[in-house]
């Protein structure tokens, strides 16, 4: 019996790979009345783990500060295992760079909001992310880095 060459895209598992919360200046900082600033950093990474199986990871770092003191710092990594087969190389990059992170990200958002709320703070809800725009920006940056610079 011949193996099917139909495209395959299946979620095998979505899992929380790691999460940490630090409150280095508690309890004194909790008495501050000033509103904290919030800084959010996101990253996406993908790697093959077996034939046709890819691990796609979305990482977020959320840091709140009052003046120069950290109120809390949360780092979380949410991953998904995806079976992706019989898909052309041109289609593979957008699937791994856009479709997979879009599936994983809502789990990350929920876990971060829950962790922050369980730490005694109002939840921080991460905004929706346009992974298509993020992917296109990465592609443009890579193209600009690869372009030869004119000699002077």
C-alpha positions in Angstrom: 0.0 0.0 0.0 1.5 3.3 -1.1 1.8 6.2 1.4 -0.6 9.1 0.8 1.0 12.3 -0.4 -1.9 14.4 0.8 -0.8 17.4 2.8 -1.0 16.8 6.6 -1.3 19.5 9.3 -2.3 18.2 12.7 -1.8 19.5 16.3 -0.2 16.7 18.3 -0.1 18.6 21.6 0.0 22.1 23.1 1.9 22.4 26.4 3.3 24.9 28.8 7.1 24.4 28.5 8.0 26.8 31.3 6.9 29.7 33.4 8.4 31.8 36.1 7.3 34.7 38.2 9.6 37.0 40.3 8.6 39.7 42.7 12.1 40.9 43.7 11.0 44.1 45.5 8.0 42.7 47.4 6.5 43.5 49.8 7.7 47.1 49.9 6.9 47.8 46.3 3.3 46.7 46.9 2.8 49.8 49.0 3.6 52.2 46.1 0.7 54.2 44.8 2.2 55.0 41.4 1.0 53.1 38.3 3.7 50.7 37.0 5.0 50.7 33.4 4.5 47.4 31.5 7.0 46.1 29.0 6.1 43.0 26.9 8.5 41.1 24.7 7.5 38.2 22.4 9.5 35.6 20.5 8.7 32.7 18.2 10.9 29.7 17.6 10.4 26.5 15.6 12.5 23.4 15.3 12.0 19.9 13.9 11.9 17.2 16.6 11.3 14.1 14.4 10.4 13.4 10.8 7.4 15.6 10.0 7.1 16.8 13.6 7.8 20.3 14.6 8.0 22.1 18.0 6.8 25.7 17.7 7.4 27.8 20.8 6.0 31.3 21.6 7.8 33.0 24.5 6.7 36.1 26.4 8.4 38.3 29.0 6.2 40.7 30.9 8.0 43.1 33.2 6.3 45.8 35.3 8.3 48.6 37.0 7.7 51.6 39.2 10.5 54.0 38.6 13.5 51.7 38.2 12.2 48.9 40.6 10.6 45.8 39.2 7.1 45.0 40.5 7.0 41.6 38.8 8.7 39.8 36.0 6.9 36.9 34.2 8.5 34.7 31.6 6.5 32.0 30.0 7.1 29.6 27.1 4.2 27.8 25.4 4.8 25.2 22.8 3.0 23.1 20.4 3.9 19.9 18.6 2.6 19.8 15.0 2.7 17.1 12.4 3.4 18.8 9.1 4.0 16.6 6.0 3.8 16.7 2.2 3.9 20.5 2.1 6.2 22.5 -0.2 9.1 24.4 1.2 7.5 27.7 0.1 4.4 26.8 2.2 6.3 25.4 5.1 7.8 28.7 6.5 4.5 30.5 6.7 2.8 27.5 8.3 5.5 27.2 11.0 5.9 31.0 11.3 2.3 32.1 11.2 -0.3 29.3 11.5 1.4 27.4 14.4 2.1 30.4 16.6 -1.5 31.6 16.1 -2.7 28.3 17.6 -0.2 28.3 20.5 -0.5 32.0 21.5 -4.0 32.0 23.1 -2.8 29.3 25.5 0.2 31.5 26.4 -2.0 34.6 26.9 -4.3 32.6 29.3 -1.4 31.1 31.3 0.3 34.5 31.7 -2.9 36.3 32.8 -3.6 33.4 35.3 -0.1 33.4 36.7 -0.1 37.2 37.2 -3.6 37.1 38.8 -2.6 34.2 41.1 0.4 36.3 42.2 -2.1 38.9 43.6 -2.0 41.4 40.7 -4.7 42.4 38.2 -4.2 40.2 35.2 -2.2 41.5 32.3 -4.0 40.5 29.1 -1.6 40.3 26.2 -2.9 41.9 23.0 -3.9 39.9 20.0 -0.8 39.5 17.7 -0.8 39.6 13.9 1.7 36.8 13.3 1.4 37.3 9.5 2.7 40.9 9.9 5.3 39.7 12.4 6.5 37.0 9.9 6.6 39.4 7.0 8.6 41.9 9.1 11.1 39.1 9.9 11.4 38.1 6.2 12.0 41.8 5.3 14.7 42.1 8.0 16.4 39.0 6.8 16.3 40.2 3.2 17.8 43.5 4.2 20.6 41.8 6.1 21.3 39.5 3.2 21.4 42.3 0.6 24.9 43.3 -0.3 25.8 46.8 0.8 27.1 49.1 -2.0 30.9 49.7 -1.9 32.0 53.2 -1.1 
